[in-house]
């Protein structure tokens, strides 16, 4: 289920215009799994929760949904249809 957020394409347009023809590899998120674990299970990152596995899973689900929406927005940009897109560590 992809989220439809127009702010994704608005925020991405300047980067796509500037880097689009030169960048072939785009990362939507950097290590969302580390943020989730350290924020909701281990308590070393905000929001500083301990053992909240359900919240950890919910956070990861939202990261995956946001990655999907960002992926769709990037692929819709002119010249980026053949670029590689990924989320690291998710």
C-alpha positions as CSV (number, residue, x, y, z in Angstrom):
1,X,0.0,0.0,0.0
2,X,1.7,3.2,-1.2
3,X,1.1,6.5,0.5
4,X,0.2,9.4,-1.7
5,X,1.9,12.6,-0.4
6,X,2.3,15.5,-2.7
7,X,5.0,17.0,-0.4
8,X,7.3,14.1,-1.4
9,X,7.4,15.4,-5.0
10,X,7.6,19.0,-4.0
11,X,10.6,18.3,-1.7
12,X,12.3,16.1,-4.2
13,X,12.0,18.4,-7.3
14,X,15.0,20.7,-6.4
15,X,17.3,17.7,-5.9
16,X,16.1,15.9,-9.0
17,X,16.6,19.0,-11.1
18,X,20.1,19.5,-9.7
19,X,21.4,15.9,-9.6
20,X,19.0,14.0,-11.8
21,X,21.1,13.7,-14.9
22,X,24.3,13.0,-12.8
23,X,23.0,10.6,-10.1
24,X,22.0,7.0,-10.9
25,X,21.7,5.8,-7.3
26,X,19.4,7.3,-4.8
27,X,18.9,6.3,-1.1
28,X,15.5,7.2,0.4
29,X,16.4,6.4,4.0
30,X,19.6,5.6,5.8
31,X,19.4,2.7,8.3
32,X,15.8,3.0,9.4
33,X,16.1,-0.3,11.2
34,X,18.8,1.1,13.5
35,X,16.7,4.2,14.3
36,X,13.7,1.9,15.1
37,X,15.7,-0.5,17.3
38,X,17.7,2.1,19.1
39,X,14.6,4.3,19.6
40,X,12.0,1.8,20.6
41,X,13.9,-1.3,22.0
42,X,17.3,-0.3,23.3
43,X,16.6,3.4,24.3
44,X,19.8,4.9,23.0
45,X,18.1,7.2,20.4
46,X,14.9,9.3,20.7
47,X,12.2,8.7,21.7
48,X,14.2,6.6,24.3
49,X,11.8,3.7,24.8
50,X,12.8,0.3,26.2
51,X,11.4,-3.0,24.9
52,X,8.6,-1.4,22.8
53,X,8.5,-4.0,20.1
54,X,5.1,-3.1,18.8
55,X,6.1,0.5,18.5
56,X,9.3,-0.6,16.8
57,X,7.3,-2.5,14.2
58,X,4.9,0.4,13.7
59,X,7.9,2.8,13.1
60,X,9.4,0.3,10.6
61,X,6.1,0.0,8.8
62,X,5.9,3.8,8.4
63,X,9.5,3.9,7.2
64,X,8.6,1.3,4.5
65,X,5.5,3.2,3.5
66,X,7.4,6.5,3.3
67,X,10.1,4.7,1.2
68,X,7.5,3.4,-1.2
69,X,5.9,6.9,-1.5
70,X,9.4,8.4,-2.1
71,X,10.3,5.7,-4.6
72,X,7.1,6.4,-6.6
73,X,7.7,10.1,-6.5
74,X,11.3,9.8,-7.7
75,X,10.4,7.3,-10.4
76,X,7.8,9.8,-11.7
77,X,10.5,12.6,-12.1
78,X,11.8,13.2,-15.6
79,X,15.0,11.3,-16.3
80,X,14.9,9.1,-13.1
81,X,12.9,6.2,-14.5
82,X,16.0,4.1,-14.9
83,X,17.8,5.1,-11.7
84,X,18.4,2.7,-8.8
85,X,16.5,3.6,-5.6
86,X,16.9,1.8,-2.2
87,X,16.6,2.2,1.5
88,X,19.7,1.2,3.4
89,X,19.5,-1.1,6.3
90,X,15.7,-1.6,6.2
